[in-house]
């Protein structure tokens, strides 16, 4: 077994700052969306993915992969969105075993409203706290992390 490469004090502090900052930011974004639009971040992400898809439609399996949800978790989230009239699930035309998630007009309208508030919150608590160089570094670093982590998640 390989020897553990422990974090030094500086690395440990940086890691904990990342954990604290990212957790608090995601909680803040989630609370804001719930309070103003009755959506969780997870629900918002699904609406965004559907809004960007051709015909505002994606196969559930593809949507699960894009949103990094298990199929079970996505099914529960889509059931909540369906109950709110924001999404409908329909059989796939080309494969009757498959199911598509479709963004409704009501869902698209709510997303349009929520996006304005969400972007204001993202700017206030993330983008506007960084200068252009810092923001570019964050973008590059997390693109690299996502590229390395994506295959491990599947």
C-alpha positions as CSV (number, residue, x, y, z in Angstrom):
1,X,0.0,0.0,0.0
2,X,1.3,3.5,-0.9
3,X,2.2,5.8,1.9
4,X,-0.3,8.6,2.5
5,X,0.8,12.0,1.3
6,X,-0.7,14.1,4.1
7,X,-1.6,17.8,3.5
8,X,0.7,20.3,5.0
9,X,-0.8,23.1,7.2
10,X,-1.1,25.5,4.3
11,X,-2.8,22.9,2.0
12,X,-5.1,21.8,4.8
13,X,-6.2,25.5,5.3
14,X,-6.7,26.0,1.6
15,X,-8.7,22.7,1.3
16,X,-10.9,23.7,4.3
17,X,-11.5,27.2,2.8
18,X,-12.6,25.6,-0.4
19,X,-15.0,23.2,1.5
20,X,-16.4,26.1,3.6
21,X,-16.8,28.5,0.8
22,X,-18.3,26.1,-1.7
23,X,-20.7,24.6,0.8
24,X,-21.8,28.0,2.0
25,X,-22.2,29.4,-1.5
26,X,-24.3,26.4,-2.7
27,X,-26.5,26.7,0.4
28,X,-27.0,30.4,-0.1
29,X,-27.9,29.8,-3.8
30,X,-30.3,27.1,-2.8
31,X,-32.0,29.2,-0.1
32,X,-32.3,32.1,-2.5
33,X,-34.0,30.0,-5.2
34,X,-36.3,28.4,-2.7
35,X,-37.3,31.6,-1.1
36,X,-37.9,33.6,-4.3
37,X,-39.1,30.9,-6.8
38,X,-39.8,27.7,-4.8
39,X,-37.0,25.8,-6.6
40,X,-34.0,23.9,-5.2
41,X,-30.6,24.2,-7.0
42,X,-31.1,20.7,-8.2
43,X,-34.5,21.5,-9.7
44,X,-33.1,24.7,-11.2
45,X,-30.2,22.8,-12.8
46,X,-32.6,20.4,-14.4
47,X,-34.7,23.2,-15.8
48,X,-31.6,24.9,-17.2
49,X,-30.4,21.7,-18.9
50,X,-33.8,21.1,-20.5
51,X,-34.1,24.8,-21.6
52,X,-30.8,24.4,-23.5
53,X,-31.7,21.1,-25.2
54,X,-33.3,20.9,-28.7
55,X,-37.1,21.0,-28.2
56,X,-36.5,21.5,-24.5
57,X,-36.4,17.7,-24.3
58,X,-33.8,15.2,-23.0
59,X,-33.9,11.5,-22.3
60,X,-34.0,10.9,-18.6
61,X,-30.7,8.9,-18.7
62,X,-28.9,11.7,-20.5
63,X,-30.3,14.3,-18.2
64,X,-29.2,12.3,-15.2
65,X,-25.7,12.2,-16.6
66,X,-25.6,15.9,-17.4
67,X,-26.9,16.9,-14.0
68,X,-24.7,14.4,-12.1
69,X,-27.7,12.7,-10.5
70,X,-28.4,9.0,-10.1
71,X,-31.4,7.9,-12.1
72,X,-33.4,7.4,-8.9
73,X,-32.6,10.9,-7.6
74,X,-33.4,12.4,-11.0
75,X,-36.7,10.5,-11.1
76,X,-37.7,11.9,-7.7
77,X,-36.7,15.4,-8.6
78,X,-38.6,15.2,-11.9
79,X,-41.6,14.0,-10.1
80,X,-41.5,17.2,-7.9
81,X,-41.1,19.3,-11.1
82,X,-44.0,17.4,-12.7
83,X,-46.2,18.0,-9.7
84,X,-45.5,21.7,-10.1
85,X,-46.4,21.6,-13.8
86,X,-42.8,22.6,-14.8
87,X,-41.8,19.3,-16.5
88,X,-43.6,16.4,-18.1
89,X,-42.3,12.9,-18.8
90,X,-43.2,11.2,-22.0
91,X,-42.2,7.9,-23.7
92,X,-39.4,8.3,-26.2
93,X,-40.6,8.2,-29.8
94,X,-37.7,6.1,-31.1
95,X,-37.4,3.8,-28.0
96,X,-40.6,3.0,-26.1
97,X,-38.5,1.8,-23.1
98,X,-36.9,5.2,-22.8
99,X,-38.5,8.3,-21.2
100,X,-38.0,11.9,-22.1
101,X,-38.2,14.9,-19.8
102,X,-39.8,17.9,-21.4
103,X,-39.8,21.5,-20.1
104,X,-43.3,22.9,-20.1
105,X,-44.1,26.5,-21.1
106,X,-44.8,27.1,-17.4
107,X,-41.4,25.7,-16.5
108,X,-39.7,27.8,-19.1
109,X,-41.4,31.0,-17.9
110,X,-40.5,30.2,-14.2
111,X,-36.9,29.5,-15.3
112,X,-36.8,32.9,-17.1
113,X,-37.9,34.7,-13.9
114,X,-35.6,32.6,-11.6
115,X,-32.5,33.1,-13.8
116,X,-32.5,36.9,-13.2
117,X,-32.4,36.5,-9.5
118,X,-30.0,33.6,-9.6
119,X,-27.5,35.5,-11.7
120,X,-27.7,38.4,-9.3
121,X,-26.9,36.1,-6.4
122,X,-24.1,34.4,-8.3
123,X,-22.6,37.8,-9.2
124,X,-23.0,39.2,-5.6
125,X,-21.5,36.1,-3.8
126,X,-19.0,34.8,-6.4
127,X,-18.2,36.7,-9.7
128,X,-18.0,40.2,-8.3
129,X,-15.7,39.1,-5.4
130,X,-13.0,38.1,-7.8
131,X,-11.0,40.1,-10.3
132,X,-10.8,38.9,-13.9
133,X,-7.5,37.0,-13.4
134,X,-8.8,35.2,-10.3
135,X,-12.0,34.3,-12.1
136,X,-10.1,32.9,-15.0
137,X,-7.9,30.8,-12.7
138,X,-11.0,29.4,-10.9
139,X,-12.5,28.6,-14.3
140,X,-9.3,26.8,-15.5
141,X,-8.8,24.9,-12.2
142,X,-12.4,23.6,-12.0
143,X,-12.5,22.7,-15.6
144,X,-9.4,20.6,-15.0
145,X,-10.9,19.1,-11.8
146,X,-14.2,18.3,-13.7
147,X,-12.3,16.7,-16.6
148,X,-10.4,14.4,-14.2
149,X,-13.4,13.6,-12.0
150,X,-16.1,13.1,-14.8
151,X,-14.8,9.6,-15.9
152,X,-14.6,8.4,-12.2
153,X,-18.3,9.4,-11.7
154,X,-19.5,7.9,-15.0
